[in-house]
């Protein structure tokens, strides 16, 4: 097994509370902020020397950690483990005036409270990534690392969005994966892009190796639906991985 596929035995904040374990937190500074799409931000953060992470890990961001309105939410790290910085890609829902809207107001020089890294996904081997919207984030470091190692051949991405402008890191993903980057749009019709939703017919036309691994991430209803469709196509449940 390649070293980057080894599991990182980390736990989510909620799990640590349940196990009565000590939770280590980090106060990190925002060193870059970039809008990747009309509603998606990338934060680049200073990385503490003692911070450890593996591909597929996530962190909890805590807002108002010392106040009565403390809130937290999980986000996947998109940097590689040996990076000198931490990267987070966050979809913002301004109309809800909630957690991500508050995060979007953070600027360069501000700080964020984050938890230790904990495992969200584990890379097991070549396969197909199936994502909806910001569900692409856990797969970004996997694709980057496979590209860096020259082992990207044999991977495929099926990526669902409403419109062309919603596709996160569109150019990079299409450059890395070429014809194996399968974008599908549910609202907009665009030349060269499939239109519709990920259903049995669509998956049947894309799933050519049911014995490979399938990594699925998106809203819970999306993930459960795709899992069921894959199993109906003969994919074994043990080969399907769904994150937090």
DAFENSUL-V717179 format. One record per residue. N is the residue number from 1. RES is the residue in three letters. OMEGA is omega in whole degrees, -180 to 180 (* if undefined). Layout:
BEGIN
n & res & omega
N & RES & OMEGA
N & RES & OMEGA
END
This chain:
BEGIN
n & res & omega
1 & UNK & 179
2 & UNK & -174
3 & UNK & -177
4 & UNK & 177
5 & UNK & -179
6 & UNK & 180
7 & UNK & 178
8 & UNK & -168
9 & UNK & 178
10 & UNK & -178
11 & UNK & 177
12 & UNK & -179
13 & UNK & -180
14 & UNK & 179
15 & UNK & -180
16 & UNK & 177
17 & UNK & -179
18 & UNK & -179
19 & UNK & -179
20 & UNK & -180
21 & UNK & 178
22 & UNK & 178
23 & UNK & 177
24 & UNK & 178
25 & UNK & -179
26 & UNK & 173
27 & UNK & -173
28 & UNK & -178
29 & UNK & 175
30 & UNK & -180
31 & UNK & 174
32 & UNK & 177
33 & UNK & -178
34 & UNK & 174
35 & UNK & -180
36 & UNK & 174
37 & UNK & -179
38 & UNK & -179
39 & UNK & 180
40 & UNK & -180
41 & UNK & 166
42 & UNK & 172
43 & UNK & 170
44 & UNK & -172
45 & UNK & 170
46 & UNK & -179
47 & UNK & 176
48 & UNK & -177
49 & UNK & -176
50 & UNK & -178
51 & UNK & 180
52 & UNK & 178
53 & UNK & 176
54 & UNK & 178
55 & UNK & -178
56 & UNK & -179
57 & UNK & 176
58 & UNK & 173
59 & UNK & 169
60 & UNK & 171
61 & UNK & -178
62 & UNK & 175
63 & UNK & -178
64 & UNK & -174
65 & UNK & -178
66 & UNK & -175
67 & UNK & -179
68 & UNK & -179
69 & UNK & -179
70 & UNK & 178
71 & UNK & 176
72 & UNK & 178
73 & UNK & -178
74 & UNK & 176
75 & UNK & -178
76 & UNK & 173
77 & UNK & 180
78 & UNK & 176
79 & UNK & 173
80 & UNK & -175
81 & UNK & -178
82 & UNK & 179
83 & UNK & 178
84 & UNK & 179
85 & UNK & 173
86 & UNK & -179
87 & UNK & 176
88 & UNK & 175
89 & UNK & -170
90 & UNK & 174
91 & UNK & -175
92 & UNK & 177
93 & UNK & -174
94 & UNK & -177
95 & UNK & -178
96 & UNK & 179
97 & UNK & -176
98 & UNK & -171
99 & UNK & -176
100 & UNK & 176
101 & UNK & 177
102 & UNK & 178
103 & UNK & -177
104 & UNK & 180
105 & UNK & 177
106 & UNK & -178
107 & UNK & 177
108 & UNK & -177
109 & UNK & 174
110 & UNK & 180
111 & UNK & 175
112 & UNK & 172
113 & UNK & 180
114 & UNK & 178
115 & UNK & 167
116 & UNK & 175
117 & UNK & 176
118 & UNK & -171
119 & UNK & 175
120 & UNK & 176
121 & UNK & 174
122 & UNK & 177
123 & UNK & -177
124 & UNK & -178
125 & UNK & -176
126 & UNK & -179
127 & UNK & -177
128 & UNK & 175
129 & UNK & 179
130 & UNK & -173
131 & UNK & 172
132 & UNK & 176
133 & UNK & -179
134 & UNK & 173
135 & UNK & 177
136 & UNK & -168
137 & UNK & -180
138 & UNK & -176
139 & UNK & -179
140 & UNK & 179
141 & UNK & 177
142 & UNK & 179
143 & UNK & 178
144 & UNK & -177
145 & UNK & 177
146 & UNK & 177
147 & UNK & -179
148 & UNK & -177
149 & UNK & -178
150 & UNK & -178
151 & UNK & -176
152 & UNK & 179
153 & UNK & -179
154 & UNK & 175
155 & UNK & 178
156 & UNK & 176
157 & UNK & 171
158 & UNK & -168
159 & UNK & -176
160 & UNK & 175
161 & UNK & 177
162 & UNK & -175
163 & UNK & -180
164 & UNK & -177
165 & UNK & -179
166 & UNK & -174
167 & UNK & -179
168 & UNK & 180
169 & UNK & -176
170 & UNK & -175
171 & UNK & -179
172 & UNK & -179
173 & UNK & 180
174 & UNK & 178
175 & UNK & -178
176 & UNK & -170
177 & UNK & 178
178 & UNK & -178
179 & UNK & 179
180 & UNK & 171
181 & UNK & -173
182 & UNK & 178
183 & UNK & 176
184 & UNK & -176
185 & UNK & -177
186 & UNK & -176
187 & UNK & -176
188 & UNK & 171
189 & UNK & -178
190 & UNK & -179
191 & UNK & 178
192 & UNK & -179
193 & UNK & 177
194 & UNK & 179
195 & UNK & 178
196 & UNK & 180
197 & UNK & 178
198 & UNK & 179
199 & UNK & -177
200 & UNK & -179
201 & UNK & -179
202 & UNK & -180
203 & UNK & 180
204 & UNK & 180
205 & UNK & -176
206 & UNK & -177
207 & UNK & -178
208 & UNK & -180
209 & UNK & -176
210 & UNK & -179
211 & UNK & 180
212 & UNK & 177
213 & UNK & 177
214 & UNK & -179
215 & UNK & -172
216 & UNK & 178
217 & UNK & 179
218 & UNK & 174
219 & UNK & -174
220 & UNK & -180
221 & UNK & 177
222 & UNK & -177
223 & UNK & -180
224 & UNK & 178
225 & UNK & 180
226 & UNK & 178
227 & UNK & 179
228 & UNK & 179
229 & UNK & 179
230 & UNK & 180
231 & UNK & 176
232 & UNK & 178
233 & UNK & 175
234 & UNK & 178
235 & UNK & 179
236 & UNK & -177
237 & UNK & -179
238 & UNK & 179
239 & UNK & -179
240 & UNK & -179
241 & UNK & 177
242 & UNK & -176
243 & UNK & -177
244 & UNK & *
END
